[in-house]
Amino acid sequence: MIRLSTNSIMTLSVHAQAMQQWFETSLGQYLLGEEQSYFDQAVINIFGYNALQIGFPQLNFLRTNRIPFRFRLGISPGASFYALPDFLPIESGSMDLVLLPHILEFNSNPHQILREVHRVLMPEGHVVISGFNPFSLWGMNRYWKTARNEFPWCGQFIALPRLKDWLKLLDFEIVGGRLGCYAPPFGKEKWIKHFHFMEAAGDRWWPISGGVYFLHAIKQIHGMRIIKPCWENSLSTKRKIVPATQKFKDIVKERNHARQPIIK
């Protein structure tokens, strides 16, 4: 069992509080609307028994999913249970769906989180990830001195091609995804609404420059192959036996006929 020190718990709590406060801002609400819309569509037709959301437990990104047992993991109010994302206290191969909303870029070991997700997912299980795109206006905003230490600009944004490579190394098959939040990351609501036209134009004219990206992947297992009995060979053998049996019967019949006396 992994024990957290008091300082670690306080640091994580302050970080979670900063995230919560940022999501209450105009820019945070703009991002939240895009995220909730995508997750609602991505998880609605995924079925199974167990679903897990890692991070942002105060937000229910599993609300449209119909899996009977849905859990939210985190260290802030709203979590079903408290735990760290890089060491999940969950049985291997027990989850049908895992959501990772902006967890990888705010953790020091994102590879370990993906390995844990791969471990707890059952074969053909689904993982849906959201992250900030470093090659966008949102990513450029991280380099302003006044915003570098604030959430979410303090995170280590992961490039989309790199994340795809990580998933492929873990035998995940990418089956869907998109980008969103093309408007500049303005802090005032009126400017966000003024540039809202960029949402529709972004998917058509500059699809790789969205502020956030979403990925939907499925866990693949390359292992045993079922060997079925060779029924064709068995049937062909039976076909060969039938003529020989019939021929034997014909010979016996001819001999019996030859032994019968000729009556004049």
Accessible surface in RSA format (square Angstrom, percent):
REM  Atomic radii and reference values for relative SASA: ProtOr
REM  Chains: A
REM  Algorithm: Lee & Richards
REM  Probe-radius: 1.40
REM  Slices: 20
REM RES _ NUM      All-atoms   Total-Side   Main-Chain    Non-polar    All polar
REM                ABS   REL    ABS   REL    ABS   REL    ABS   REL    ABS   REL
RES MET A   1   212.01 109.8 125.80  83.3  86.21 205.3 117.52  99.9  94.48 125.2
RES ILE A   2    93.00  52.9  67.16  50.0  25.85  62.3  70.69  50.9  22.32  60.6
RES ARG A   3   203.60  85.5 173.25  88.3  30.35  72.3  65.93  90.1 137.67  83.4
RES LEU A   4    66.70  37.1  41.36  29.6  25.33  63.7  43.22  30.4  23.48  63.2
RES SER A   5    64.48  54.5  49.16  65.6  15.32  35.3  52.56 111.9  11.92  16.7
RES THR A   6    99.10  70.5  92.69  94.0   6.41  15.3  57.26  76.9  41.83  63.2
RES ASN A   7   113.62  78.4 110.54 106.8   3.07   7.4  27.54  66.3  86.08  83.2
RES SER A   8    43.47  36.7  37.57  50.1   5.90  13.6  14.14  30.1  29.33  41.1
RES ILE A   9    87.61  49.9  86.83  64.7   0.77   1.9  87.41  62.9   0.19   0.5
RES MET A  10   115.36  59.7 112.34  74.3   3.02   7.2  97.61  83.0  17.75  23.5
RES THR A  11    90.93  64.7  84.71  85.9   6.22  14.8  64.62  86.8  26.31  39.8
RES LEU A  12    53.98  30.1  53.55  38.3   0.43   1.1  53.55  37.6   0.43   1.1
RES SER A  13    50.26  42.5  43.64  58.2   6.62  15.2  31.90  67.9  18.36  25.7
RES VAL A  14    96.97  63.8  96.10  87.0   0.87   2.1  96.35  83.7   0.61   1.7
RES HIS A  15    54.55  29.8  50.75  35.3   3.80   9.7  36.65  37.8  17.90  20.8
RES ALA A  16    12.24  11.3   9.20  14.2   3.04   6.9   9.52  13.4   2.72   7.2
RES GLN A  17   107.13  59.9 101.37  74.1   5.76  13.7  32.09  68.3  75.04  56.9
RES ALA A  18    39.19  36.0  33.08  51.1   6.11  13.9  35.92  50.6   3.27   8.7
RES MET A  19    26.37  13.7  26.37  17.5   0.00   0.0  23.68  20.1   2.69   3.6
RES GLN A  20    64.96  36.3  64.96  47.5   0.00   0.0  32.38  68.9  32.58  24.7
RES GLN A  21   101.68  56.9  97.08  71.0   4.59  10.9  33.35  71.0  68.33  51.8
RES TRP A  22    28.51  11.4  24.91  12.1   3.60   8.4  21.05  11.2   7.46  12.1
RES PHE A  23     9.70   4.9   9.55   5.9   0.15   0.4   9.62   5.8   0.08   0.2
RES GLU A  24   114.08  65.5  87.67  66.3  26.41  62.9  34.08  65.9  79.99  65.3
RES THR A  25    61.25  43.6  53.36  54.1   7.89  18.8  60.60  81.4   0.65   1.0
RES SER A  26    38.90  32.9  24.72  33.0  14.18  32.7   6.99  14.9  31.90  44.7
RES LEU A  27     9.87   5.5   9.82   7.0   0.05   0.1   9.82   6.9   0.05   0.1
RES GLY A  28     0.00   0.0   0.00   N/A   0.00   0.0   0.00   0.0   0.00   0.0
RES GLN A  29    95.38  53.3  86.79  63.4   8.58  20.4  35.75  76.1  59.63  45.2
RES TYR A  30    25.89  12.1  14.10   8.0  11.79  30.7  23.63  17.8   2.26   2.8
RES LEU A  31     0.00   0.0   0.00   0.0   0.00   0.0   0.00   0.0   0.00   0.0
RES LEU A  32    29.83  16.6  29.83  21.3   0.00   0.0  29.83  20.9   0.00   0.0
RES GLY A  33    42.75  52.7   0.00   N/A  42.75  52.7  35.97  98.7   6.78  15.2
RES GLU A  34    33.53  19.3  31.83  24.1   1.71   4.1   2.16   4.2  31.37  25.6
RES GLU A  35     1.27   0.7   1.27   1.0   0.00   0.0   0.11   0.2   1.16   0.9
RES GLN A  36    24.59  13.8  24.59  18.0   0.00   0.0  13.39  28.5  11.21   8.5
RES SER A  37    55.86  47.2  48.16  64.3   7.70  17.7  29.55  62.9  26.31  36.9
RES TYR A  38    23.40  10.9  20.58  11.7   2.82   7.3  18.53  13.9   4.88   6.0
RES PHE A  39     0.00   0.0   0.00   0.0   0.00   0.0   0.00   0.0   0.00   0.0
RES ASP A  40    22.21  15.6  20.67  20.6   1.54   3.6  11.76  27.7  10.45  10.4
RES GLN A  41   134.18  75.0 116.47  85.1  17.70  42.1  42.11  89.6  92.07  69.8
RES ALA A  42    18.40  16.9   1.78   2.7  16.62  37.8  11.33  16.0   7.07  18.7
RES VAL A  43     0.00   0.0   0.00   0.0   0.00   0.0   0.00   0.0   0.00   0.0
RES ILE A  44    70.51  40.1  70.40  52.4   0.11   0.3  70.40  50.7   0.11   0.3
RES ASN A  45   105.35  72.7  89.73  86.7  15.62  37.6  28.04  67.5  77.31  74.7
RES ILE A  46     9.13   5.2   6.51   4.9   2.62   6.3   9.04   6.5   0.08   0.2
RES PHE A  47   129.27  64.7 109.49  67.8  19.78  51.5 110.17  66.8  19.10  54.7
RES GLY A  48    26.04  32.1   0.00   N/A  26.04  32.1  13.54  37.2  12.50  28.0
RES TYR A  49   158.25  73.9 158.25  90.0   0.00   0.0 109.65  82.4  48.60  59.9
RES ASN A  50    37.44  25.8  37.44  36.2   0.00   0.0   0.95   2.3  36.49  35.3
RES ALA A  51     0.00   0.0   0.00   0.0   0.00   0.0   0.00   0.0   0.00   0.0
RES LEU A  52     0.00   0.0   0.00   0.0   0.00   0.0   0.00   0.0   0.00   0.0
RES GLN A  53     0.00   0.0   0.00   0.0   0.00   0.0   0.00   0.0   0.00   0.0
RES ILE A  54     1.12   0.6   1.12   0.8   0.00   0.0   1.12   0.8   0.00   0.0
RES GLY A  55     8.93  11.0   0.00   N/A   8.93  11.0   8.80  24.1   0.14   0.3
RES PHE A  56     6.01   3.0   2.10   1.3   3.91  10.2   2.88   1.7   3.12   8.9
RES PRO A  57     4.85   3.5   4.85   4.4   0.00   0.0   4.85   4.0   0.00   0.0
RES GLN A  58    58.85  32.9  30.19  22.1  28.66  68.2  29.11  62.0  29.74  22.6
RES LEU A  59    29.31  16.3  27.23  19.5   2.08   5.2  29.31  20.6   0.00   0.0
RES ASN A  60    58.70  40.5  52.01  50.3   6.70  16.1  16.80  40.4  41.90  40.5
RES PHE A  61     2.57   1.3   2.57   1.6   0.00   0.0   2.57   1.6   0.00   0.0
RES LEU A  62     1.46   0.8   1.46   1.0   0.00   0.0   1.46   1.0   0.00   0.0
RES ARG A  63   136.03  57.1 109.27  55.7  26.76  63.7  34.78  47.5 101.25  61.4
RES THR A  64    41.15  29.3  28.67  29.1  12.48  29.7  36.00  48.4   5.15   7.8
RES ASN A  65     4.67   3.2   0.00   0.0   4.67  11.2   0.00   0.0   4.67   4.5
RES ARG A  66   144.72  60.8 120.84  61.6  23.88  56.9  65.99  90.2  78.73  47.7
RES ILE A  67     1.17   0.7   0.00   0.0   1.17   2.8   1.17   0.8   0.00   0.0
RES PRO A  68    84.97  61.9  50.83  46.3  34.14 124.1  60.78  50.2  24.19 150.3
RES PHE A  69   115.80  57.9 112.89  69.9   2.91   7.6 115.80  70.2   0.00   0.0
RES ARG A  70   106.95  44.9  80.04  40.8  26.91  64.1  11.03  15.1  95.92  58.1
RES PHE A  71    63.94  32.0  63.27  39.2   0.68   1.8  63.90  38.7   0.04   0.1
RES ARG A  72    64.46  27.1  64.32  32.8   0.14   0.3   2.04   2.8  62.43  37.8
RES LEU A  73     1.46   0.8   1.46   1.0   0.00   0.0   1.46   1.0   0.00   0.0
RES GLY A  74     7.99   9.9   0.00   N/A   7.99   9.9   7.99  21.9   0.00   0.0
RES ILE A  75    52.03  29.6  36.02  26.8  16.00  38.6  36.02  25.9  16.00  43.4
RES SER A  76    17.55  14.8  16.18  21.6   1.37   3.2  14.29  30.4   3.26   4.6
RES PRO A  77   109.60  79.9 103.91  94.7   5.68  20.7 107.11  88.4   2.49  15.5
RES GLY A  78    46.32  57.1   0.00   N/A  46.32  57.1  27.59  75.7  18.73  41.9
RES ALA A  79    18.51  17.0   0.00   0.0  18.51  42.1   0.04   0.1  18.47  48.9
RES SER A  80    66.35  56.1  25.58  34.1  40.77  93.9  21.70  46.2  44.64  62.5
RES PHE A  81    59.86  29.9  56.15  34.8   3.71   9.6  59.86  36.3   0.00   0.0
RES TYR A  82   141.42  66.0 114.36  65.1  27.06  70.4  87.96  66.1  53.46  65.9
RES ALA A  83    18.23  16.8   4.97   7.7  13.26  30.2  17.10  24.1   1.14   3.0
RES LEU A  84    36.94  20.6  34.15  24.4   2.79   7.0  34.15  24.0   2.79   7.5
RES PRO A  85    21.16  15.4  21.16  19.3   0.00   0.0  21.16  17.5   0.00   0.0
RES ASP A  86    22.10  15.5  22.10  22.0   0.00   0.0   0.00   0.0  22.10  22.0
RES PHE A  87   104.58  52.3  93.14  57.7  11.44  29.8  95.46  57.9   9.12  26.1
RES LEU A  88     9.57   5.3   0.00   0.0   9.57  24.1   0.32   0.2   9.25  24.9
RES PRO A  89    93.06  67.8  51.64  47.1  41.42 150.6  68.29  56.4  24.77 154.0
RES ILE A  90    23.59  13.4  11.63   8.7  11.96  28.8  17.50  12.6   6.09  16.5
RES GLU A  91   137.28  78.8 120.70  91.3  16.58  39.5  48.75  94.3  88.53  72.3
RES SER A  92    63.50  53.7  47.71  63.7  15.79  36.4  33.56  71.5  29.94  41.9
RES GLY A  93    36.98  45.6   0.00   N/A  36.98  45.6  14.60  40.1  22.38  50.1
RES SER A  94    30.17  25.5  19.32  25.8  10.84  25.0  26.00  55.4   4.16   5.8
RES MET A  95    12.67   6.6  12.67   8.4   0.00   0.0  12.67  10.8   0.00   0.0
RES ASP A  96    14.82  10.4  14.10  14.0   0.72   1.7   2.12   5.0  12.71  12.7
RES LEU A  97     0.00   0.0   0.00   0.0   0.00   0.0   0.00   0.0   0.00   0.0
RES VAL A  98     0.00   0.0   0.00   0.0   0.00   0.0   0.00   0.0   0.00   0.0
RES LEU A  99     0.00   0.0   0.00   0.0   0.00   0.0   0.00   0.0   0.00   0.0
RES LEU A 100     0.15   0.1   0.00   0.0   0.15   0.4   0.00   0.0   0.15   0.4
RES PRO A 101     0.26   0.2   0.26   0.2   0.00   0.0   0.26   0.2   0.00   0.0
RES HIS A 102     2.90   1.6   1.71   1.2   1.19   3.1   1.71   1.8   1.19   1.4
RES ILE A 103    23.17  13.2  21.51  16.0   1.66   4.0  22.06  15.9   1.11   3.0
RES LEU A 104     5.41   3.0   4.24   3.0   1.17   2.9   4.24   3.0   1.17   3.2
RES GLU A 105     6.94   4.0   3.99   3.0   2.96   7.0   1.90   3.7   5.05   4.1
RES PHE A 106    41.87  20.9   9.42   5.8  32.45  84.4  17.42  10.6  24.45  70.0
RES ASN A 107    37.09  25.6  22.32  21.6  14.77  35.6   6.54  15.7  30.56  29.5
RES SER A 108   122.37 103.4  76.99 102.8  45.38 104.5  58.91 125.4  63.46  88.9
RES ASN A 109    58.24  40.2  57.08  55.2   1.16   2.8  13.62  32.8  44.62  43.1
RES PRO A 110    17.82  13.0  17.82  16.2   0.00   0.0  17.82  14.7   0.00   0.0
RES HIS A 111    77.90  42.6  75.74  52.6   2.16   5.5  58.49  60.3  19.41  22.6
RES GLN A 112    31.18  17.4  31.18  22.8   0.00   0.0   3.81   8.1  27.37  20.8
RES ILE A 113     0.00   0.0   0.00   0.0   0.00   0.0   0.00   0.0   0.00   0.0
RES LEU A 114     1.85   1.0   1.85   1.3   0.00   0.0   1.85   1.3   0.00   0.0
RES ARG A 115   116.14  48.8 110.31  56.2   5.83  13.9  50.04  68.4  66.10  40.1
RES GLU A 116    19.30  11.1  19.30  14.6   0.00   0.0   0.24   0.5  19.06  15.6
RES VAL A 117     0.27   0.2   0.27   0.2   0.00   0.0   0.27   0.2   0.00   0.0
RES HIS A 118    41.94  22.9  41.94  29.1   0.00   0.0  27.98  28.8  13.96  16.2
RES ARG A 119    78.40  32.9  69.45  35.4   8.95  21.3  56.73  77.5  21.67  13.1
RES VAL A 120     0.00   0.0   0.00   0.0   0.00   0.0   0.00   0.0   0.00   0.0
RES LEU A 121     0.00   0.0   0.00   0.0   0.00   0.0   0.00   0.0   0.00   0.0
RES MET A 122    74.61  38.6  74.61  49.4   0.00   0.0  63.27  53.8  11.34  15.0
RES PRO A 123    72.45  52.8  67.04  61.1   5.41  19.7  67.04  55.3   5.41  33.6
RES GLU A 124   102.34  58.8  93.28  70.6   9.06  21.6  51.82 100.2  50.52  41.3
RES GLY A 125     1.65   2.0   0.00   N/A   1.65   2.0   1.65   4.5   0.00   0.0
RES HIS A 126    38.35  21.0  38.35  26.7   0.00   0.0  19.63  20.2  18.72  21.8
RES VAL A 127     0.72   0.5   0.55   0.5   0.18   0.4   0.55   0.5   0.18   0.5
RES VAL A 128     0.00   0.0   0.00   0.0   0.00   0.0   0.00   0.0   0.00   0.0
RES ILE A 129     2.30   1.3   2.30   1.7   0.00   0.0   2.30   1.7   0.00   0.0
RES SER A 130     1.30   1.1   0.00   0.0   1.30   3.0   0.00   0.0   1.30   1.8
RES GLY A 131     1.78   2.2   0.00   N/A   1.78   2.2   1.78   4.9   0.00   0.0
RES PHE A 132     1.87   0.9   1.74   1.1   0.12   0.3   1.74   1.1   0.12   0.4
RES ASN A 133     5.37   3.7   5.37   5.2   0.00   0.0   0.41   1.0   4.96   4.8
RES PRO A 134    27.18  19.8  17.59  16.0   9.58  34.8  17.63  14.6   9.55  59.3
RES PHE A 135   139.83  70.0 124.69  77.2  15.14  39.4 133.01  80.6   6.83  19.5
RES SER A 136     8.06   6.8   0.10   0.1   7.96  18.3   6.76  14.4   1.30   1.8
RES LEU A 137    77.85  43.4  72.95  52.2   4.91  12.3  73.11  51.3   4.74  12.8
RES TRP A 138     0.39   0.2   0.39   0.2   0.00   0.0   0.39   0.2   0.00   0.0
RES GLY A 139     0.27   0.3   0.00   N/A   0.27   0.3   0.05   0.1   0.22   0.5
RES MET A 140   120.24  62.3 116.70  77.2   3.54   8.4  94.49  80.3  25.75  34.1
RES ASN A 141    30.59  21.1  29.32  28.3   1.27   3.1   2.33   5.6  28.26  27.3
RES ARG A 142    37.48  15.7  35.67  18.2   1.81   4.3   1.97   2.7  35.51  21.5
RES TYR A 143   147.56  68.9 133.53  76.0  14.03  36.5  98.55  74.1  49.01  60.4
RES TRP A 144   166.43  66.8 165.08  79.9   1.36   3.2 149.97  80.0  16.47  26.7
RES LYS A 145   181.96  88.8 160.92  98.7  21.04  50.1 105.22  94.7  76.74  81.7
RES THR A 146   120.51  85.7 100.51 101.9  20.00  47.7  86.88 116.7  33.63  50.8
RES ALA A 147    12.16  11.2  12.05  18.6   0.11   0.3  12.16  17.1   0.00   0.0
RES ARG A 148   123.11  51.7 120.68  61.5   2.43   5.8  48.14  65.8  74.97  45.4
RES ASN A 149   136.98  94.5 110.77 107.0  26.21  63.1  31.82  76.6 105.15 101.6
RES GLU A 150    97.32  55.9  92.10  69.7   5.22  12.4  36.57  70.7  60.75  49.6
RES PHE A 151    16.51   8.3   6.05   3.7  10.46  27.2   6.05   3.7  10.46  29.9
RES PRO A 152     0.00   0.0   0.00   0.0   0.00   0.0   0.00   0.0   0.00   0.0
RES TRP A 153    14.65   5.9  12.25   5.9   2.40   5.6   2.10   1.1  12.55  20.4
RES CYS A 154    53.43  40.4  30.37  33.9  23.06  54.2  19.85  50.3  33.58  36.2
RES GLY A 155     2.84   3.5   0.00   N/A   2.84   3.5   2.84   7.8   0.00   0.0
RES GLN A 156   128.26  71.7 126.91  92.7   1.36   3.2  55.99 119.2  72.28  54.8
RES PHE A 157    21.60  10.8   0.01   0.0  21.59  56.2   0.01   0.0  21.59  61.8
RES ILE A 158    13.75   7.8  11.87   8.8   1.87   4.5  12.98   9.3   0.77   2.1
RES ALA A 159    19.32  17.8  16.78  25.9   2.54   5.8  16.78  23.6   2.54   6.7
RES LEU A 160    30.51  17.0  30.18  21.6   0.33   0.8  30.18  21.2   0.33   0.9
RES PRO A 161    86.18  62.8  82.07  74.8   4.11  15.0  85.20  70.3   0.98   6.1
RES ARG A 162   142.02  59.6 137.45  70.1   4.57  10.9  22.38  30.6 119.64  72.5
RES LEU A 163     0.71   0.4   0.71   0.5   0.00   0.0   0.71   0.5   0.00   0.0
RES LYS A 164    73.54  35.9  73.54  45.1   0.00   0.0  22.24  20.0  51.29  54.6
RES ASP A 165    79.94  56.0  78.23  77.9   1.71   4.0  20.56  48.4  59.38  59.2
RES TRP A 166    37.72  15.1  35.59  17.2   2.13   5.0  22.37  11.9  15.35  24.9
RES LEU A 167     0.24   0.1   0.24   0.2   0.00   0.0   0.24   0.2   0.00   0.0
RES LYS A 168   131.65  64.2 117.39  72.0  14.27  34.0  65.41  58.9  66.24  70.6
RES LEU A 169   148.13  82.5 120.20  86.0  27.93  70.2 123.53  86.8  24.60  66.2
RES LEU A 170    40.92  22.8  36.87  26.4   4.05  10.2  40.42  28.4   0.50   1.3
RES ASP A 171    66.86  46.8  60.09  59.8   6.76  16.0   7.08  16.7  59.78  59.6
RES PHE A 172     7.58   3.8   0.47   0.3   7.11  18.5   1.02   0.6   6.57  18.8
RES GLU A 173    90.92  52.2  85.59  64.8   5.33  12.7  31.78  61.5  59.14  48.3
RES ILE A 174    49.06  27.9  22.86  17.0  26.20  63.2  22.86  16.5  26.20  71.1
RES VAL A 175    70.98  46.7  31.82  28.8  39.16  94.4  40.25  35.0  30.73  83.3
RES GLY A 176    29.11  35.9   0.00   N/A  29.11  35.9  27.87  76.5   1.24   2.8
RES GLY A 177    41.84  51.6   0.00   N/A  41.84  51.6   6.63  18.2  35.21  78.8
RES ARG A 178    86.98  36.5  76.01  38.7  10.97  26.1  49.61  67.8  37.37  22.6
RES LEU A 179    26.39  14.7  24.29  17.4   2.10   5.3  24.29  17.1   2.10   5.6
RES GLY A 180     0.00   0.0   0.00   N/A   0.00   0.0   0.00   0.0   0.00   0.0
RES CYS A 181     0.39   0.3   0.00   0.0   0.39   0.9   0.00   0.0   0.39   0.4
RES TYR A 182     6.28   2.9   1.26   0.7   5.02  13.1   0.97   0.7   5.31   6.5
RES ALA A 183     0.14   0.1   0.14   0.2   0.00   0.0   0.14   0.2   0.00   0.0
RES PRO A 184    20.11  14.7  20.11  18.3   0.00   0.0  20.11  16.6   0.00   0.0
RES PRO A 185    25.32  18.5  10.55   9.6  14.77  53.7  11.06   9.1  14.26  88.6
RES PHE A 186    70.49  35.3  67.95  42.1   2.54   6.6  70.49  42.7   0.00   0.0
RES GLY A 187    59.14  72.9   0.00   N/A  59.14  72.9  32.45  89.1  26.68  59.8
RES LYS A 188   134.87  65.8 131.03  80.4   3.84   9.1  80.75  72.7  54.12  57.7
RES GLU A 189    91.86  52.7  87.50  66.2   4.36  10.4  26.08  50.4  65.78  53.7
RES LYS A 190   135.72  66.2 123.14  75.6  12.58  30.0  73.83  66.5  61.89  65.9
RES TRP A 191   111.58  44.8 111.45  53.9   0.13   0.3  98.17  52.3  13.40  21.7
RES ILE A 192    10.71   6.1  10.64   7.9   0.07   0.2  10.64   7.7   0.07   0.2
RES LYS A 193   138.59  67.6 122.62  75.2  15.97  38.0  76.16  68.5  62.43  66.5
RES HIS A 194   118.05  64.5  99.93  69.5  18.12  46.3  58.95  60.8  59.10  68.8
RES PHE A 195    51.68  25.9  51.68  32.0   0.00   0.0  51.68  31.3   0.00   0.0
RES HIS A 196   100.58  55.0  98.91  68.7   1.67   4.3  64.90  66.9  35.68  41.5
RES PHE A 197   130.87  65.5 113.20  70.1  17.67  46.0 124.44  75.4   6.43  18.4
RES MET A 198    26.13  13.5  26.13  17.3   0.00   0.0  22.89  19.5   3.24   4.3
RES GLU A 199    23.11  13.3  19.44  14.7   3.67   8.7  17.12  33.1   5.99   4.9
RES ALA A 200    86.27  79.3  62.25  96.1  24.01  54.6  73.30 103.2  12.97  34.3
RES ALA A 201    24.90  22.9  19.36  29.9   5.54  12.6  24.50  34.5   0.40   1.0
RES GLY A 202     0.00   0.0   0.00   N/A   0.00   0.0   0.00   0.0   0.00   0.0
RES ASP A 203    76.59  53.6  58.84  58.6  17.75  42.0  28.40  66.8  48.19  48.1
RES ARG A 204   181.00  76.0 153.36  78.2  27.64  65.8  48.69  66.5 132.32  80.2
RES TRP A 205   163.82  65.7 135.66  65.7  28.16  66.1 118.58  63.2  45.24  73.4
RES TRP A 206    92.58  37.2  89.05  43.1   3.53   8.3  89.38  47.7   3.20   5.2
RES PRO A 207    61.41  44.8  61.27  55.9   0.14   0.5  61.34  50.6   0.07   0.4
RES ILE A 208   141.76  80.7 137.12 102.2   4.64  11.2 137.95  99.3   3.82  10.4
RES SER A 209    34.97  29.6  29.62  39.5   5.35  12.3  28.25  60.2   6.72   9.4
RES GLY A 210     0.00   0.0   0.00   N/A   0.00   0.0   0.00   0.0   0.00   0.0
RES GLY A 211     0.21   0.3   0.00   N/A   0.21   0.3   0.00   0.0   0.21   0.5
RES VAL A 212     0.00   0.0   0.00   0.0   0.00   0.0   0.00   0.0   0.00   0.0
RES TYR A 213     4.33   2.0   4.33   2.5   0.00   0.0   0.69   0.5   3.64   4.5
RES PHE A 214     1.77   0.9   0.00   0.0   1.77   4.6   0.00   0.0   1.77   5.1
RES LEU A 215     6.88   3.8   6.57   4.7   0.31   0.8   6.57   4.6   0.31   0.8
RES HIS A 216    26.01  14.2  26.01  18.1   0.00   0.0  14.07  14.5  11.94  13.9
RES ALA A 217     0.67   0.6   0.58   0.9   0.08   0.2   0.58   0.8   0.08   0.2
RES ILE A 218    28.10  16.0  28.10  20.9   0.00   0.0  28.10  20.2   0.00   0.0
RES LYS A 219    14.31   7.0  14.28   8.8   0.02   0.0   0.20   0.2  14.11  15.0
RES GLN A 220    38.71  21.6  37.91  27.7   0.80   1.9  10.41  22.2  28.30  21.5
RES ILE A 221    98.17  55.9  70.02  52.2  28.15  67.8  71.08  51.2  27.10  73.5
RES HIS A 222   147.74  80.7 111.45  77.5  36.29  92.8  81.88  84.4  65.86  76.6
RES GLY A 223    63.54  78.4   0.00   N/A  63.54  78.4  29.97  82.2  33.57  75.2
RES MET A 224   201.37 104.3 159.44 105.5  41.93  99.8 125.97 107.1  75.40  99.9
RES ARG A 225   194.77  81.8 173.34  88.4  21.43  51.0  76.63 104.7 118.14  71.6
RES ILE A 226   148.87  84.7 130.25  97.0  18.62  44.9 136.59  98.4  12.28  33.3
RES ILE A 227   146.76  83.5 118.90  88.6  27.86  67.1 120.55  86.8  26.21  71.1
RES LYS A 228   163.83  79.9 143.58  88.1  20.25  48.2  87.70  78.9  76.13  81.1
RES PRO A 229    82.12  59.9  63.53  57.9  18.60  67.6  75.43  62.3   6.69  41.6
RES CYS A 230    77.48  58.6  56.77  63.3  20.72  48.7  37.03  93.8  40.46  43.6
RES TRP A 231   170.12  68.3 167.20  80.9   2.92   6.9 150.36  80.2  19.76  32.1
RES GLU A 232   139.20  79.9 134.94 102.1   4.26  10.1  50.97  98.6  88.23  72.0
RES ASN A 233    93.63  64.6  92.72  89.6   0.91   2.2  25.63  61.7  68.00  65.7
RES SER A 234    49.68  42.0  40.54  54.1   9.14  21.1  24.68  52.5  25.00  35.0
RES LEU A 235    86.40  48.1  85.81  61.4   0.59   1.5  85.81  60.3   0.59   1.6
RES SER A 236    38.92  32.9  38.21  51.0   0.71   1.6  28.45  60.6  10.47  14.7
RES THR A 237    72.16  51.3  71.85  72.8   0.31   0.7  49.43  66.4  22.73  34.4
RES LYS A 238   125.95  61.4 124.71  76.5   1.24   2.9  73.35  66.0  52.60  56.0
RES ARG A 239   154.97  65.1 145.68  74.3   9.29  22.1  69.01  94.3  85.96  52.1
RES LYS A 240   157.03  76.6 140.68  86.3  16.35  38.9  89.66  80.7  67.37  71.8
RES ILE A 241   100.35  57.1  97.57  72.7   2.78   6.7 100.35  72.3   0.00   0.0
RES VAL A 242    97.92  64.4  95.01  86.0   2.91   7.0  97.28  84.5   0.64   1.7
RES PRO A 243    82.13  59.9  71.75  65.4  10.38  37.7  78.39  64.7   3.74  23.2
RES ALA A 244    64.87  59.6  51.42  79.3  13.45  30.6  58.46  82.3   6.40  17.0
RES THR A 245    61.71  43.9  56.58  57.4   5.14  12.2  48.55  65.2  13.16  19.9
RES GLN A 246    96.54  54.0  95.98  70.1   0.56   1.3  35.52  75.6  61.02  46.3
RES LYS A 247   140.12  68.4 137.19  84.2   2.94   7.0  81.94  73.7  58.19  62.0
RES PHE A 248   133.99  67.0 131.96  81.7   2.03   5.3 133.54  81.0   0.45   1.3
RES LYS A 249   122.75  59.9 115.75  71.0   7.00  16.7  65.95  59.4  56.81  60.5
RES ASP A 250    63.37  44.4  61.95  61.7   1.42   3.4  20.51  48.3  42.86  42.7
RES ILE A 251    70.21  40.0  70.04  52.2   0.18   0.4  70.18  50.5   0.03   0.1
RES VAL A 252    60.10  39.5  59.62  54.0   0.48   1.2  60.10  52.2   0.00   0.0
RES LYS A 253   153.69  75.0 148.94  91.4   4.74  11.3  95.61  86.1  58.08  61.9
RES GLU A 254   121.85  70.0 113.14  85.6   8.71  20.7  45.54  88.1  76.31  62.3
RES ARG A 255   150.84  63.3 147.27  75.1   3.56   8.5  37.78  51.6 113.06  68.5
RES ASN A 256    75.27  51.9  71.79  69.4   3.48   8.4  23.98  57.7  51.29  49.6
RES HIS A 257   131.92  72.1 125.52  87.2   6.40  16.4  82.23  84.7  49.68  57.8
RES ALA A 258    82.63  76.0  48.78  75.3  33.85  77.0  58.06  81.8  24.58  65.1
RES ARG A 259   189.28  79.5 158.29  80.7  30.99  73.8  62.94  86.0 126.34  76.6
RES GLN A 260   110.44  61.8  99.47  72.7  10.97  26.1  29.56  62.9  80.88  61.3
RES PRO A 261   112.68  82.1  89.54  81.6  23.14  84.1 100.22  82.7  12.46  77.5
RES ILE A 262   156.30  88.9 126.93  94.6  29.37  70.8 130.95  94.3  25.35  68.8
RES ILE A 263   157.77  89.8 125.26  93.3  32.51  78.4 128.59  92.6  29.18  79.2
RES LYS A 264   231.90 113.1 159.89  98.1  72.01 171.5 136.42 122.8  95.49 101.7
END  Absolute sums over single chains surface
CHAIN  1 A    16530.9      14042.8       2488.1      10065.1       6465.9
END  Absolute sums over all chains
TOTAL         16530.9      14042.8       2488.1      10065.1       6465.9
